[in-house]
Amino acid sequence: MPTFEKELMSRIRSAIQERSLTQTEAARRTGLSQAGISRIMNGRWRGYRIDHLLQAARHFGYDVEIVLSQAHTNKGRLWLRLETAEP
């Protein structure tokens, strides 16, 4: 599994656990199915579209920013920057 998806699922899983939500409650809050939440909780990425994970993250208070900029070489790069909230 690519690192981006893995980290995104980890953040969603942590948000669910921190709020002590049941899978049904998390599903209702995010618009995902309970089975889908179960897959996230068990770290099973297969079958999930990245846009669904990004939407779920938004429902837990994460800002999502995607930036496209012109590369200085023939092939651009893809990177992930995760920020943590200040205490």
N, C-alpha and C positions, 0 to 999 in steps of 0.2 A: 504494500500500500504506500502511495506517495506520502511524504512527510506532511504536506499541507493538509490532506484529508485526515490523516491520523491525528494531528494536533487539533483540528477543528472538531472532530468527534470527541476528543478528550475534553475540550472546553465545554461542549454541550453536556457531556456526561457529568462533569463537575458541577455545572449549573443546576442540573436536575437533582443531584445528590445534596448540594448546599441548600436547596429549597425544600428538601425532603418530599419531593413530588412522587406520586405513583406514576407508573408508565402511562396509565390512562389520563392522568392530569397533565402530564408533559405532552402527550399527544394532542389533547384538546387545546393546550396553550400554543403549540407550534403548527397545528394543522397537519401534522404527520400521523400516520397510523400507529396504533399501539405496538403492532408487530415491528414497525420501523424503529420506534423508540427502543424496543427490545434489542434490535440489531445494533443500534448505537451503544447501548449499555454494555453489550457483549463484545464490542469492538469489531463487528463484522461490517466492513465497508461495502462489500459487493452488492450491487444493485441500487446504490444511492447516487443520485445526481448531485453534483457539487452545489448547484443552485438551491436545492432543497436543504442541504446542510447550512448554507449561508443564511437562508431565511429562518431556519430554526435558531441559529445563533442570534439573529436580530431580535427574535422574540424573548431572548434571555438578556437583552440589554447590551449586546455587543454592537458596536458600529462596524460596518463592513465598507471598506473603501477599495475600489479596484482602479488602478491607474495604468493607462497605456501611454508610453512615451516612445519617441523615435530612438532606436538603438544607434550606437556609434559604430557598430560593426555590421556585417552581413546577417548575423544571427543574434536576435535579442536574447535577453536572459529572463528567467522567471524566478522570483524570490518571494519570500513570505516574511512579513514583519508583524510580530505579535507584540502588543503593548499590554502591560498590566496596569491596573488602576493603582493610583497612589493611595496609601493607607489613610 
